[in-house]
């Protein structure tokens, strides 16, 4: 039986403090549960391709930028420009891009994967394009502090 992400929160917060991270991204890939937890194969493959691009642009070595499970340290909460970021699914990636542009520490930790029977209304092509746009904007300095 997988541990729910909510029950993992205290352990993830400890990990964040121990590693002195400003942002901690939950990784379904690092947990090894992405496919067994129901992630569709096409999403798994697309995630791997996007991760290579993101790691190259952001100079990180993460396995999953798209879980939607982000923890924020105090410095990130106080200094990231949340109001200027997207109100869509690319918000998380913009947070990470903004954190990297400010020299904040970003890391990941494994989280279990569970895909329920709900229907996703996210267009994978449109989302992929938005991810590429965030990386383009990051490279152009859009997330640099003013």
C-alpha positions as CSV (number, residue, x, y, z in Angstrom):
1,X,0.0,0.0,0.0
2,X,1.4,3.4,-1.0
3,X,1.8,6.2,1.5
4,X,-0.4,9.2,0.5
5,X,1.4,12.4,-0.4
6,X,-0.3,14.2,2.5
7,X,1.1,11.7,5.0
8,X,4.5,12.2,3.5
9,X,4.5,16.0,4.1
10,X,6.3,15.9,7.5
11,X,9.1,13.7,6.0
12,X,9.4,15.9,2.9
13,X,9.6,19.0,5.1
14,X,12.4,17.4,7.1
15,X,14.2,16.5,3.9
16,X,13.8,20.1,2.7
17,X,15.3,21.5,5.9
18,X,18.1,18.9,6.0
19,X,19.1,19.7,2.4
20,X,18.5,23.4,2.9
21,X,16.3,23.7,-0.2
22,X,14.2,26.7,-1.1
23,X,12.0,24.5,-3.3
24,X,11.4,20.8,-3.1
25,X,9.6,19.1,-6.1
26,X,8.0,15.8,-5.5
27,X,9.1,13.2,-8.1
28,X,7.0,10.3,-9.3
29,X,9.9,9.1,-11.4
30,X,12.4,9.0,-8.5
31,X,9.9,7.0,-6.5
32,X,9.7,4.3,-9.2
33,X,5.9,4.4,-9.0
34,X,5.0,6.5,-12.0
35,X,3.9,3.6,-14.3
36,X,2.8,1.3,-11.6
37,X,0.8,4.1,-10.1
38,X,-1.1,4.6,-13.3
39,X,0.8,7.2,-15.3
40,X,0.0,6.6,-18.9
41,X,3.0,5.6,-21.0
42,X,2.7,8.6,-23.3
43,X,2.9,11.0,-20.3
44,X,5.9,9.1,-18.9
45,X,7.7,9.4,-22.3
46,X,6.7,13.0,-22.8
47,X,7.8,13.8,-19.2
48,X,11.2,12.2,-19.9
49,X,11.7,14.3,-23.0
50,X,10.7,17.5,-21.3
51,X,12.9,16.8,-18.3
52,X,15.9,16.6,-20.5
53,X,15.1,20.0,-21.9
54,X,14.3,21.5,-18.5
55,X,17.5,20.0,-16.9
56,X,19.6,21.5,-19.7
57,X,18.0,24.9,-19.4
58,X,17.9,25.1,-15.7
59,X,21.2,23.3,-15.0
60,X,19.5,20.8,-12.7
61,X,19.4,17.0,-12.6
62,X,15.8,16.4,-11.7
63,X,13.6,13.5,-12.9
64,X,10.1,15.1,-12.7
65,X,9.1,18.8,-13.0
66,X,5.4,18.1,-13.5
67,X,4.1,16.2,-10.4
68,X,2.3,19.2,-9.1
69,X,3.7,18.5,-5.6
70,X,5.9,21.5,-4.6
71,X,7.1,22.6,-1.2
72,X,8.2,26.2,-0.7
73,X,10.7,27.4,1.9
74,X,10.4,30.7,3.6
75,X,12.8,32.5,1.3
76,X,10.9,31.3,-1.7
77,X,7.6,32.3,-0.2
78,X,8.9,35.8,0.6
79,X,10.8,36.5,-2.6
80,X,9.3,34.7,-5.6
81,X,6.9,36.8,-7.8
82,X,3.9,34.5,-7.5
83,X,1.4,37.1,-8.8
84,X,3.2,37.4,-12.1
85,X,3.3,33.7,-12.8
86,X,0.9,31.6,-14.8
87,X,-2.5,30.5,-13.4
88,X,-2.3,27.3,-15.4
89,X,-0.4,24.0,-15.0
90,X,2.9,25.6,-16.0
91,X,2.8,27.6,-12.8
92,X,5.0,25.0,-11.0
93,X,7.7,25.2,-13.7
94,X,7.6,29.0,-13.6
95,X,8.2,28.8,-9.8
96,X,11.2,26.6,-10.4
97,X,12.5,28.9,-13.2
98,X,12.0,32.0,-11.0
99,X,13.8,30.2,-8.1
100,X,16.7,29.3,-10.3
101,X,17.0,32.8,-11.7
102,X,17.4,34.0,-8.1
103,X,20.0,31.4,-7.2
104,X,17.7,29.6,-4.9
105,X,18.3,25.9,-4.2
106,X,15.9,23.5,-5.9
107,X,15.8,19.7,-5.4
108,X,13.4,16.8,-5.6
109,X,12.3,13.9,-3.4
110,X,10.4,10.7,-4.3
111,X,6.6,10.8,-3.9
112,X,4.2,7.9,-4.7
113,X,2.1,8.1,-7.9
114,X,-1.6,7.5,-8.0
115,X,-3.7,8.2,-11.1
116,X,-7.4,7.9,-10.2
117,X,-10.3,7.4,-12.6
118,X,-10.9,11.1,-13.1
119,X,-10.7,12.5,-16.6
120,X,-7.9,15.0,-17.4
121,X,-8.9,18.0,-19.5
122,X,-5.2,19.0,-20.0
123,X,-4.2,19.0,-23.6
124,X,-0.7,17.4,-23.6
125,X,0.4,19.2,-26.8
126,X,-0.7,22.6,-25.5
127,X,1.0,21.9,-22.1
128,X,4.2,20.8,-23.8
129,X,4.3,24.0,-25.8
130,X,3.7,26.0,-22.6
131,X,6.6,24.1,-21.0
132,X,8.9,24.9,-23.9
133,X,7.8,28.6,-23.7
134,X,8.7,28.7,-20.0
135,X,12.2,27.4,-20.9
136,X,12.5,29.9,-23.7
137,X,11.5,32.7,-21.4
138,X,13.9,31.5,-18.8
139,X,16.8,31.5,-21.2
140,X,15.8,35.0,-22.3
141,X,15.9,36.3,-18.7
142,X,12.2,36.7,-18.2
143,X,12.3,35.2,-14.6
144,X,15.4,37.2,-13.5
145,X,14.8,39.5,-10.5
146,X,14.1,43.1,-11.4
